[in-house]
Amino acid sequence: MATATPATPTLPSAYERLGLRIQKIINSPTAQKAKAALLYKTETESVDDWAQLLEEISENDNVTLAHRDDGGVQIFWIVPQDEG
C-alpha cells in the first residue's frame, strides 16, 4: 500500500492577507450596522496591493470610497432593497 505524501499547505500571498484583513473589518458587526468602515494601510503592506484592493472595492455597485487627509479610506455601502 502506497503512502500518501502530505500536502504542503500554501501560505496566502501578501495580497490575500491584505484582503482577509480588510474583509474582517468590513464584516465586523459594527461596520455592518453602520454600513461603513474606516480602512488604513499598514506599514508592511504593499502600496501596489493596497491600490489594487481599493480599485477592486470601488468597482462594486453601491459602494463609495472617500480618501481622508490622514491616509485612511472611509468605505460606505448601501444594501439595495429586494425588488419583488
C-alpha positions, -999 to +999 in steps of 0.1 A: +000+000+000+014+033-011+017+061+015+003+095+005+027+124+006+012+150+029+002+181+010+022+212+019-002+240+027+004+270+006+006+302+026-016+331+015+001+358-006+006+393+008-024+405-013-046+377+001-036+385+036-045+422+030-078+411+016-085+389+046-077+417+070-099+442+052-127+416+049-127+411+087-130+449+092-159+452+067-177+421+081-174+432+117-208+438+135-200+475+140-192+481+103-222+461+092-246+481+114-231+514+102-227+502+066-193+519+068-157+511+077-125+531+081-095+514+064-058+521+068-028+505+050-003+491+074+034+498+070+041+462+060+016+462+032+025+470-004+013+503-019+005+484-051-016+457-033-034+485-014-042+504-046-054+472-063-076+463-034-092+498-033-098+497-070-115+464-068-137+475-039-146+507-058-158+487-088-187+473-067-221+488-072-235+507-042-200+513-027-184+547-021-148+553-011-137+586+005-099+592+008-091+610+040-063+635+047-048+612+073-042+584+047-073+564+057-101+554+034-137+555+045-159+530+027-196+533+027-221+509+011-258+507+005-277+474+007-303+475-021-339+466-013-351+434-028-374+440-058-403+418-060 
